[in-house]
Amino acid sequence: MSETSSPDFRALLEDERQKLQSELEDAEAIGGLQPSAWRGESRARVPQLIDALDELEHALHKVDNGSYGRCEECGQPIAPERLEFSPAARFCVACAS
């Protein structure tokens, strides 16, 4: 799907990855510097950030191998609107439901 493997989606994924990496660094730094309540919140957020980064890395790998924009369940194209909303989406709306 040439439309979804365009540099625009790659740029979107890379921008999101950079934001998440920055959030992860901040959460790890705050965890060591703030009172225990803040540390708890920061610590709780770290696994979520790591999971989101893993999903983005997976999506970038799919861009590289040409499979980005295809549902991992049914193989059909994922709507560009869904990818704009959730660039690391692995499934079309029907299969995600």
C-alpha positions as CSV (number, residue, x, y, z in Angstrom):
1,M,0.0,0.0,0.0
2,S,2.0,2.9,-1.3
3,E,0.0,5.6,0.5
4,T,0.6,4.2,4.0
5,S,4.3,3.4,3.4
6,S,5.0,7.0,2.4
7,P,7.5,9.1,4.3
8,D,4.7,10.9,6.0
9,F,3.8,7.9,8.1
10,R,7.5,7.2,8.8
11,A,7.9,10.7,9.9
12,L,4.8,10.5,12.1
13,L,6.1,7.3,13.7
14,E,9.5,8.7,14.3
15,D,8.1,11.9,15.8
16,E,5.9,9.8,18.1
17,R,8.9,7.6,19.0
18,Q,11.0,10.7,19.9
19,K,8.2,12.1,22.1
20,L,7.8,8.7,23.9
21,Q,11.5,8.4,24.5
22,S,11.6,11.9,25.9
23,E,8.6,11.1,28.2
24,L,10.4,7.9,29.3
25,E,13.6,9.8,30.1
26,D,11.5,12.4,32.1
27,A,9.6,9.7,34.0
28,E,12.8,7.9,34.9
29,A,14.4,11.2,36.0
30,I,11.3,12.3,38.0
31,G,11.1,8.9,39.7
32,G,14.4,9.5,41.3
33,L,13.9,13.2,42.2
34,Q,10.3,13.6,43.4
35,P,8.5,12.6,46.6
36,S,7.3,9.0,46.8
37,A,3.8,9.8,45.4
38,W,5.3,11.2,42.2
39,R,7.8,8.4,42.0
40,G,4.9,5.9,42.1
41,E,3.1,7.7,39.2
42,S,6.3,7.9,37.2
43,R,7.2,4.2,37.9
44,A,3.7,3.2,36.8
45,R,4.0,5.1,33.6
46,V,7.3,3.5,32.5
47,P,6.0,0.1,31.4
48,Q,3.3,1.9,29.4
49,L,5.8,4.0,27.7
50,I,8.1,1.0,27.0
51,D,5.1,-0.9,25.5
52,A,4.2,2.1,23.3
53,L,7.8,2.4,22.1
54,D,7.8,-1.3,21.2
55,E,4.7,-0.9,19.2
56,L,6.3,2.1,17.3
57,E,9.4,0.1,16.6
58,H,7.3,-2.7,15.3
59,A,5.5,-0.3,13.0
60,L,8.7,1.2,11.8
61,H,10.0,-2.3,11.0
62,K,6.8,-2.9,9.0
63,V,7.4,0.4,7.0
64,D,10.9,-0.9,6.2
65,N,9.7,-4.3,5.0
66,G,6.8,-3.0,3.1
67,S,4.0,-4.5,5.3
68,Y,3.0,-1.3,7.0
69,G,-0.7,-0.4,6.6
70,R,-1.9,-4.0,6.4
71,C,-3.9,-5.7,9.1
72,E,-1.9,-8.4,10.8
73,E,-5.1,-10.5,11.2
74,C,-6.9,-10.4,7.8
75,G,-4.2,-8.8,5.6
76,Q,-6.5,-6.1,4.3
77,P,-5.4,-2.4,4.2
78,I,-5.8,-0.4,7.4
79,A,-7.7,2.8,6.7
80,P,-5.4,5.8,6.4
81,E,-7.6,7.7,8.9
82,R,-7.0,4.9,11.5
83,L,-3.2,5.1,10.9
84,E,-3.3,8.8,11.3
85,F,-5.1,8.4,14.6
86,S,-3.0,5.5,15.7
87,P,0.2,5.2,13.6
88,A,1.3,1.9,15.2
89,A,-2.1,0.2,14.6
90,R,-1.6,-3.5,13.8
91,F,-5.2,-4.3,12.9
92,C,-8.0,-2.9,10.8
93,V,-11.1,-1.6,12.7
94,A,-13.1,-4.8,12.0
95,C,-10.3,-7.1,13.4
96,A,-9.6,-4.8,16.3
97,S,-13.2,-5.0,17.4
